[in-house]
Amino acid sequence: MERRFDLEFIKKRREQLGLSQGSMAQQLGFINASVYCRYENGTYKFKADMLPALSQALQCDPRDFFCPVVC
């Protein structure tokens, strides 16, 4: 089964935890919230080596970032 990276999950999970984009930027080592926003909106792509820190910040399993592709 083909899977895609689920940016909607990332945004919803961040909001569920009450985390700001600035907080996420700091936890991931980005310069500011604007840079993190570009990742969350899909302008930039999250790299594989970012997923452990992202999953730690969002208190989830890295597998949660992927969902099935629906045709």
N, C-alpha and C positions, 0 to 999 in steps of 0.2 A: 504494500500500500504506500502510495506516494504521500509525503507529508510536507507541510510548509511552516515557516516560522510565523508564529501567531502574535503580532504586535498588539492586537486588541486585548489578548490575555494579559500582556505585560502592563498595559495602561490600567485595565480594570483591577488587576492585583495590586498595583501601586496605590490606586485610589482606595481599595478595600483596607489597606494597611495604614492609610492616612499619611502616606509619604509624599512629600513635594518633589517636583522635578529637581529642585536645588539639592535636596537631600540625596536623591539618587545620583546626581552628578558627583557629589562629594564622595559617596561610597564607591563609585566606579572610577574615581580619579580623573574625572573630566574637569575642564577649566571652569565651566559654569552651567547653569540650568539650560541655557540656549543650546549648548552642544548636546546635552542629554536629550532634549526635546527633538532634535533632528534624528536621533537614533530611534526614539519611541514612535515618531511619525513616519519612519521608513526612508527619510532622505539619506541617511547613512545606514549601513548594515552592521548589526552586531557581529563581531568576530567570534569564532569558537572559543578563543582564550578568554573572552569576557563573560561567558556563560556561568562559570562557577561563582564569580562575584555577583552577577545579576541574580542568580538563584538564591544566594545567601541573603542579599538585600530584600528579595521578595518572599523569602521563607518558603521556597517551593523546590521541587525537583526540576533539573534542567529539561527533562522530558516533557514537562508541562508547557514548554515554549513552542511545542510543535503540535499541529493538528492535521488531520487528514485533509487532503485536497479533494474538494467536492466538484465534480464535473457538471 
